Each structure stands twice: as structure tokens, then as C-alpha cells.
Amino acid sequence: LSNSAILAAQSLLGLLADKKFFEVNGGELILPRLFEFSTNALVHSQDIRLNVTVGLRMKEVILYVLGILCGLILRSQEYTAKMKALFEEYIIPEFKNVQGPLKYRLCWLIGIYSCLNFENHDDILTITDGLYNSLCEEALPVRVKAGISLDAIFENEQAQIFIKPYLDKILLSYIGLIDTIDNEKLTMACEGIITKFADYIYPFAVDLVKYLTESFYKADQEAIQSGDATEIHEKEAIAGGFLSSILRIFNDNIPKETAKELEKILLPTLLYIFKNENSNNIDLGLRLLNLLLSYTEEIIEDLWGFFFFINYLILGYSDE
């Protein structure tokens, strides 16, 4: 299908959900029929309308429809329970076996329904392990969807426990992905994982901050060079997000040795920010400077240089 046809179908599904247009002649509800059809098609590979075998492409379409209708389904306790049962009966077991487009769609759907309260230990392990393997091994589109959904599933504390031993590989995979593709949701997912696991990333904090500072420079330069107002705003937001991620790495438990290494990386970044008085990241830069100073027993010459900038900043915004 063309992109316009796909967008038209998406709009129609959204309209139906928004208008609650789920009744046909005589007031018969379509949603129960949709679940009956979906269950038979996904679990038993049977199209009960035509009595034919359902292929992988049709299964992907059904999963897509269930994702688009997420808002409507989750409004009802009955259909939330039905959706959870479908996860347990088909989606979670199938996640271990499929590849390609269907794997992509399953990663996407798991992220959308991450709010479902999965209680079974094995189910949580299968989801977490499946997303981790997809993030690290699969084709690029699958990796991106897995990366976005992985952060969502980490709202589950059991999932966090499962993944801690692989945290270094996960962060490196995010770094590689963000370097390969410009995706705001993926960047936000990486920031979310840094926030959730801030106490566990110190062994590789230096490499991570190196990458984040390089990414910040790149996004900020793209914003400066762009002539499109919307793109400038997006790139500035992404650049600020990288600085925010660096801030999240710091807390009261960070080893002083690590802080000293990070200081060497971050001082040039702070100088870059403060040299541009029109920068939207000066506030984040000041917060970062404050954190660096809190770990410094003796203020070195490079840090004293920022004292003059702070004075200029205060005087520059004086009302007098």
C-alpha cells in the first residue's frame, strides 16, 4: 500500500475509536466480534469469516489494529482483561519465535500495552528478554521499536531486576542506535533508562558521558545550521535532552574518581555552552557546573574561569 492509503486507514481507525462507532445493525457491538476474530486468527491461524488459514501479514495487521484501538480497549475492564489474556495466550509465547515484520509489530504492541499488569514471572522474563535480544541483534526497524518499548516495560520492577546484568550492553546498543538514526522517542527512552538505573551505570559512566557530549555537540550544531524553525526547536530539544541525561548520571553516590574523569570531559562542553550567550542550554550548563563543583575539593584554574562568566550573567540580566 502507498503511504497515503496507510495514513487514510489509520485516520479511519482513529475516527472509529474516537466516535465510539462500534455498533452495527440492531446495536450489535463490533468489539466482541473483533476479539473473537483476532483470537482465532492469532492463536489458531484461522480466519473464521472465510474459513481459511491466516498468514503472517494478516496477523501483523490484526496486531496493528489492536494497537491503534488501545485507548478504547483500556477504557473497559472487560476488554483490558481480554487483551491481557491474548498477550498470555499468543503474543508473549510468539515473541520468542517470530522474526521480521511480525517481530517489529510485537515490539511495538508490547510498548503500547506496557501498562498491563503482568504478574507471571515467566511472562515478564520472556518480554524483557525478547526486547533485549531484539534491541541487540535484530534489523534496525525492530531494534528501534524494541528500544522504545524496553524503557516502557521497565516500569515493572521485576523487569528491571532481570535486565540489570545486561545494562552495559543495553546502553551501548542505545548509543549505537541514536548515532545511526535520529528518533526522538528513542532518545527519550535512553534518557528514561539512564534515570531508572542511575545508581548502576558508574562502571561505564565515562564512556556514556563521552558519547552524550559528542551527541550534544552534533545536535546543537545541526540546530545552529538549520534554517527551519521547527527543526531548530526539535534539535535544540534533543541537545538539551543529552545534557539532561548527563545530569541524571550524577548523584550523591558517584565515586570521586569517576567525577574527576567526567570533569575533564565536561569542562570543554560547558565552555562551549557559555560562550554562546543565546544558548537555550545555559540553565542546564549552570546546573552541571554546580554538580561538578560539588565534587571538587580544590577549584582548579579551568573552573575559576567560569566565575567571570557567572558574574557577567548576573550583571547582564540586572535591571539597573
Sequence and secondary structure as in RCSB ss.txt:
>XXXX:A:sequence
LSNSAILAAQSLLGLLADKKFFEVNGGELILPRLFEFSTNALVHSQDIRLNVTVGLRMKEVILYVLGILCGLILR
SQEYTAKMKALFEEYIIPEFKNVQGPLKYRLCWLIGIYSCLNFENHDDILTITDGLYNSLCEEALPVRVKAGISL
DAIFENEQAQIFIKPYLDKILLSYIGLIDTIDNEKLTMACEGIITKFADYIYPFAVDLVKYLTESFYKADQEAIQ
SGDATEIHEKEAIAGGFLSSILRIFNDNIPKETAKELEKILLPTLLYIFKNENSNNIDLGLRLLNLLLSYTEEII
EDLWGFFFFINYLILGYSDE
>XXXX:A:secstr
  HHHHHHHHHHHHHHHHTT  B GGG BHHHHHHHHHHHHHHH EETTTTEE  HHHHHHHHHHHHHTHHHHHT
 HHHHHHHHHHIIIIIHHHHTT  HHHHHHHHHHHHHTTTS    HHHHHHHHHHHHHHHHHS HHHHHHHHHHH
HHHTTSHHHHHHHGGGHHHHHHHHHHHHHH   HHHHHHHHHHHHHTGGG GGGHHHHHHHHHHHHHHHHHHHHH
   HHHHHHHHHHHHHHHHHHHHH  TTS HHHHHHHHHHHHHHHHHHHH TT TTHHHHHHHHHHHHHT SS  
HHHHHHHHHHHHHHHHT   
